[in-house]
Amino acid sequence: MTDLDVTTAHRSAREVLSWSRAGVDPALRTAVDRLPDSMRVIAGYHLGWWDEHGHPTGADPGKALRPALALLSAQAVGGTAAIALPAAVAVELVHNFSLLHDDVMDGDATRRHRPTAWTVFGVNAAILAGDALLTQALDVLASSGHPAAVQAIRVLAAATQRLNDGQAADLAFEERGDVRLDECVRMAQNKTAGLIGAACAVGALFGGGTAEQVEQLRLFGEHVGLAFQFADDLLGIWGDPAVTGKPVFSDLHNRKKSLPVVAALNSDTKAGRALDGLYHTDGQLTGAELVRAAGLIEASGAREWSLGRAEDLLTQARAHLRAAEPVTRAARELDALAGIATRRDH
């Protein structure tokens, strides 16, 4: 047993996330250090380890939710967190590949309270750094020597393809005025939920779980991931910039077709129709218009609907977790992570 598997009783979700970050970070740094220098500097900056000159900083590195889910899923099926470390590192590398590319495609200038990588190093360099992280993720799994490595690569590759498909749909929605709610939910399932489900699945694979356990934990992660996206989309409208690292009303400013926005636009309510008119005006929305747009979404019932959907998905996730017949302690901590991920108020 390694230090990664020596734990204290009754850990909170925040303590689990800190444990995961501390356990995964050295291996993640080793993986990034294997990149060509041109890619390594950008990746380390994006991950919050250093500034654009390579000098160490205390920037926010993110919560490491996906690695934590991978480590706990291994423990849930009777394995150790240490044996699942390559799986945890791989999913974190894929996640950050997607963030580097998302920031470019969405034109986001801020992530985790500081300038995004593309604004510092340029668009082309940020794209290449993202590509490097994705390639390294597969190499981490392939070089692990674990008997489930090939299957884990296939799971992670499939999730990445879904993620790309979801991102393509998200971008296409920006050019359309007729996005259906079922399309938007499917986009979120592919873009966000798939990778979170894969994190649980590859962790369970490395932990030696049965096929049924792997599938039930994947479904647990998928439902948590979709609930997470509902919560995240609400933060994109009403979130505190001190928590989100982005300006208030950032998604409305960019006129994103997020889940609550699309729910409002499809609500067939007076507020939904007014929002549709506001979204189709020319020019940037003013501060007053952004406040009005948020109010219209709430008046349409879409904010309450989104909160309800997140809770329903969390209930379904917990049913899949129980069906996996997990080790009690890991089950309790997976459940706690699911709860904190969907609250998003921390």
PyMOL commands that set and color helices and strands:
alter all, ss='L'
color gray80, all
select helices_A, chain A and resi 3-5+13-33+37-46+65-76+82-106+117-121+123-142+149-173+181-206+211-238+241-244+250-253+259-265+270-279+287-299+302-323+328-343
alter helices_A, ss='H'
color red, helices_A
select strands_A, chain A and resi 110-111+114-115
alter strands_A, ss='S'
color yellow, strands_A
deselect
rebuild
show_as cartoon
